[in-house]
């Protein structure tokens, strides 16, 4: 499968008219309710079986955005999947049932951004102590407030 064939299949299956990206990467924004079905499609149909990374972006008033990259190593293209959670929303379906490699990275997003990945098998802090208050990568996080020392 080529990158262009994958982009065509995405448009046909999910009705996404605009598929962006360069010659080696497809960038797709999907609604949060299609997050898990789209990840299953990416893995099973597009052959994107390598879970590369997961992160998030805090767009302040527009809300949080979850960003995941998966790759089809054989066909040499990547898929950058994004979903916007919306203002005041901090819950997203977990991709651990689809990609085991999402486990620790979703825990990191929970720790740093406060995103609750629904269905995650062990959602707890991974970088900061259990007594740490807040989520340091949120733009609303006060950096001048004293926090417990890192242990």
C-alpha positions in Angstrom: 0.0 0.0 0.0 1.3 3.5 -0.8 0.7 6.7 1.1 -1.7 7.9 -1.6 -3.7 4.7 -1.5 -3.9 5.0 2.3 -5.1 8.6 2.0 -7.8 7.6 -0.5 -9.0 4.8 1.8 -9.2 7.2 4.7 -11.3 9.6 2.7 -13.6 6.8 1.5 -14.0 5.1 4.9 -14.2 8.1 7.2 -15.4 10.9 4.9 -12.4 13.1 5.7 -12.1 15.4 2.8 -8.8 17.0 3.7 -5.9 14.6 4.3 -2.7 16.6 4.7 1.0 15.9 5.0 4.1 15.5 3.0 5.2 12.6 0.8 5.9 10.3 3.7 3.3 11.4 6.3 -0.5 11.6 6.3 -2.0 14.0 8.8 -5.6 13.4 9.8 -7.9 15.0 12.4 -10.7 12.8 13.5 -13.6 13.4 15.9 -12.9 12.0 19.4 -15.9 9.5 19.0 -14.0 8.0 16.0 -10.6 7.9 17.7 -10.6 4.1 18.5 -12.3 3.0 15.3 -9.8 5.1 13.3 -6.9 3.6 15.2 -8.2 0.1 14.4 -8.6 1.0 10.8 -5.0 2.4 10.7 -3.6 -0.7 12.2 -5.7 -3.4 10.4 -6.4 -1.8 7.0 -3.5 0.7 6.5 -0.9 -1.6 8.0 0.3 1.1 10.5 1.3 -1.5 13.2 4.2 0.5 14.7 3.1 2.9 17.5 5.7 5.7 17.3 4.6 8.2 19.9 1.7 10.0 21.6 1.6 13.5 23.0 -0.8 16.4 23.5 -1.1 20.1 22.9 -2.9 22.6 25.2 -4.6 25.1 22.9 -5.9 27.1 25.9 -9.5 28.1 25.3 -9.9 25.7 22.3 -9.1 22.7 24.6 -6.6 19.9 24.5 -5.6 18.0 21.4 -4.2 14.4 21.5 -1.6 13.6 18.8 -0.5 10.1 17.9 1.9 8.9 15.2 1.7 5.3 13.9 3.8 4.0 11.0 3.6 1.4 8.2 7.2 0.4 8.3 7.0 -1.8 5.2 5.4 0.8 3.0 7.5 3.6 4.6 4.8 6.1 5.5 3.5 7.5 8.7 0.1 8.5 9.9 -0.2 11.5 12.3 -3.6 11.2 14.0 -5.1 14.1 15.9 -8.3 14.6 17.9 -9.5 17.8 19.6 -11.1 17.2 23.0 -12.7 20.6 23.2 -12.9 23.3 25.9 -13.0 21.8 29.4 -12.9 18.2 28.2 -10.0 16.0 29.4 -11.2 12.5 28.6 -10.1 10.5 25.5 -10.5 6.8 24.7 -7.4 4.8 25.3 -5.6 3.3 22.4 -3.9 0.6 24.6 -6.4 -2.0 23.4 -5.3 -1.3 19.9 -1.6 -0.5 20.4 0.1 -1.9 23.5 2.9 0.7 22.9 0.4 3.4 23.9 0.4 2.4 27.5 3.3 4.4 28.9 2.8 7.3 26.6 -0.8 7.7 27.6 0.3 7.6 31.2 2.8 10.4 30.4 0.0 12.5 28.8 -2.1 11.9 31.9 0.7 13.0 34.2 1.8 16.1 32.2 -1.6 17.2 30.7 -4.2 15.6 33.0 -5.9 13.7 30.1 -7.9 10.8 31.4 -7.6 7.9 28.9 -10.8 6.0 29.3 -10.2 2.2 29.2 -6.5 2.5 30.1 -5.5 -0.6 32.1 -3.3 1.3 34.6 -3.7 5.1 34.4 -1.5 6.6 37.0 1.4 9.0 37.2 4.6 7.9 35.5 7.0 10.8 35.9 5.9 12.8 38.9 5.2 11.6 42.4 1.7 10.6 43.6 1.6 13.7 45.8 2.3 16.1 42.9 -0.4 18.6 42.4 -1.5 19.7 38.9 -0.2 18.9 35.4 2.9 20.8 34.4 2.4 21.0 30.6 -1.0 22.7 30.9 -0.8 26.3 30.0 -2.8 27.1 33.2 -0.2 25.5 35.4 1.4 28.1 37.7 5.1 27.7 37.5 5.7 30.1 40.4 3.7 28.0 42.9 5.7 25.8 45.2 5.4 22.1 44.5 6.6 19.1 46.4 10.2 18.2 45.6 10.8 15.6 42.9 11.9 12.3 44.5 
